[in-house]
Amino acid sequence: MNESNPVLQIVIASTRPGRVGPAFAEWFVKVAEGHGGFVVETVDLAERNLPFLDEPKHPKLREYQHQHTKDWSATVDRADAFVFVTPEYNYGYNAVLKNAIDFLHQEWADKAVGFLGYGGVGAGTRAIQQLKQVVTTLRMVPIFEAVNVPFAAGKLTPDGEVAADPQLDAAAVVMLDELLRVTKLLR
Ligand SMILES: Cc1cc2nc3c(=O)[nH]c(=O)nc-3n(C[C@H](O)[C@H](O)[C@H](O)COP(=O)(O)O)c2cc1C
């Protein structure tokens, strides 16, 4: 890892007890560390435990009243790029992620974002499509290359880890390459 590399935050969107999101995030972190292009951080929205948006002023003003918002702002600010690890719920992404996005504004801007979507038959595809529409409002740059995992729970070993899958690894590396290319352009 090179300290001057851009910071990539892997954001775990699911907060449900028994969620599979962290397993896919842990797998992705390993691939990203092996890739070597980023300083990799994990951000778990379950640990962050933000309330529903409770700031009186529009986030673009950056006049935050609550410590949880200031902390969230500082976290997102230090990232150069993101991978949203998103489940698909009812043909969309989850409300916790939308809330976390809505809390901030400038902190997201001019940064590339890739998606690791997973679910049942939908493989996270519809969640990702919805996210692309939302993130462009914040001047984020969504990349085309994505990791999609259908029937995600079935891809885990009895220990709860993502079972070895060269195709999944290859998809992750392609996404990381593109994320790095776009991040360098944006910097
Ligand atoms: C409320 C809810 C809605 C779901 N809707 C969909 C869906 O529309 N499409 C799909 O492919 N899977 C759907 N699923 C399956 C989830 O994507 C799958 O259970 C996944 O493991 C959820 O992620 P998590 O375990 O990290 O929370 C749904 C699951 C839940 C709990």
Ligand as a Chemical Component Dictionary entry (heavy atoms), coordinates in Angstrom:
data_LIG
# 
_chem_comp.id                   LIG 
_chem_comp.type                 NON-POLYMER 
_chem_comp.pdbx_formal_charge   0 
_chem_comp.three_letter_code    LIG 
# 
loop_
_chem_comp_atom.comp_id 
_chem_comp_atom.atom_id 
_chem_comp_atom.alt_atom_id 
_chem_comp_atom.type_symbol 
_chem_comp_atom.charge 
_chem_comp_atom.model_Cartn_x 
_chem_comp_atom.model_Cartn_y 
_chem_comp_atom.model_Cartn_z 
_chem_comp_atom.pdbx_ordinal 
LIG C1  C1  C 0 -37.106 -6.387  2.374  1  
LIG C2  C2  C 0 -36.398 -7.215  1.345  2  
LIG C3  C3  C 0 -36.683 -7.036  0.007  3  
LIG C4  C4  C 0 -35.999 -7.760  -0.972 4  
LIG N1  N1  N 0 -36.240 -7.491  -2.297 5  
LIG C5  C5  C 0 -35.467 -8.067  -3.243 6  
LIG C6  C6  C 0 -35.597 -7.684  -4.614 7  
LIG O1  O1  O 0 -36.394 -6.856  -4.991 8  
LIG N2  N2  N 0 -34.773 -8.275  -5.517 9  
LIG C7  C7  C 0 -33.844 -9.222  -5.153 10 
LIG O2  O2  O 0 -33.113 -9.702  -6.018 11 
LIG N3  N3  N 0 -33.697 -9.615  -3.855 12 
LIG C8  C8  C 0 -34.492 -9.044  -2.904 13 
LIG N4  N4  N 0 -34.333 -9.401  -1.573 14 
LIG C9  C9  C 0 -33.310 -10.378 -1.226 15 
LIG C10 C10 C 0 -32.089 -9.655  -0.685 16 
LIG O3  O3  O 0 -31.424 -8.924  -1.658 17 
LIG C11 C11 C 0 -31.161 -10.649 -0.017 18 
LIG O4  O4  O 0 -31.888 -11.194 1.076  19 
LIG C12 C12 C 0 -29.880 -10.023 0.503  20 
LIG O5  O5  O 0 -29.178 -10.978 1.228  21 
LIG C13 C13 C 0 -30.148 -8.811  1.386  22 
LIG O6  O6  O 0 -28.952 -8.224  1.788  23 
LIG P1  P1  P 0 -28.473 -8.221  3.323  24 
LIG O7  O7  O 0 -28.539 -9.657  3.769  25 
LIG O8  O8  O 0 -27.074 -7.711  3.304  26 
LIG O9  O9  O 0 -29.423 -7.330  4.052  27 
LIG C14 C14 C 0 -35.029 -8.718  -0.584 28 
LIG C15 C15 C 0 -34.785 -8.929  0.792  29 
LIG C16 C16 C 0 -35.429 -8.174  1.738  30 
LIG C17 C17 C 0 -35.093 -8.385  3.202  31 
# 
loop_
_chem_comp_bond.comp_id 
_chem_comp_bond.atom_id_1 
_chem_comp_bond.atom_id_2 
_chem_comp_bond.value_order 
_chem_comp_bond.pdbx_ordinal 
LIG C1  C2  SING 1  
LIG C2  C3  SING 2  
LIG C2  C16 DOUB 3  
LIG C3  C4  DOUB 4  
LIG C4  N1  SING 5  
LIG C4  C14 SING 6  
LIG N1  C5  DOUB 7  
LIG C5  C6  SING 8  
LIG C5  C8  SING 9  
LIG C6  O1  DOUB 10 
LIG C6  N2  SING 11 
LIG N2  C7  SING 12 
LIG C7  O2  DOUB 13 
LIG C7  N3  SING 14 
LIG N3  C8  DOUB 15 
LIG C8  N4  SING 16 
LIG N4  C9  SING 17 
LIG N4  C14 SING 18 
LIG C9  C10 SING 19 
LIG C10 O3  SING 20 
LIG C10 C11 SING 21 
LIG C11 O4  SING 22 
LIG C11 C12 SING 23 
LIG C12 O5  SING 24 
LIG C12 C13 SING 25 
LIG C13 O6  SING 26 
LIG O6  P1  SING 27 
LIG P1  O7  DOUB 28 
LIG P1  O8  SING 29 
LIG P1  O9  SING 30 
LIG C14 C15 DOUB 31 
LIG C15 C16 SING 32 
LIG C16 C17 SING 33 
# 
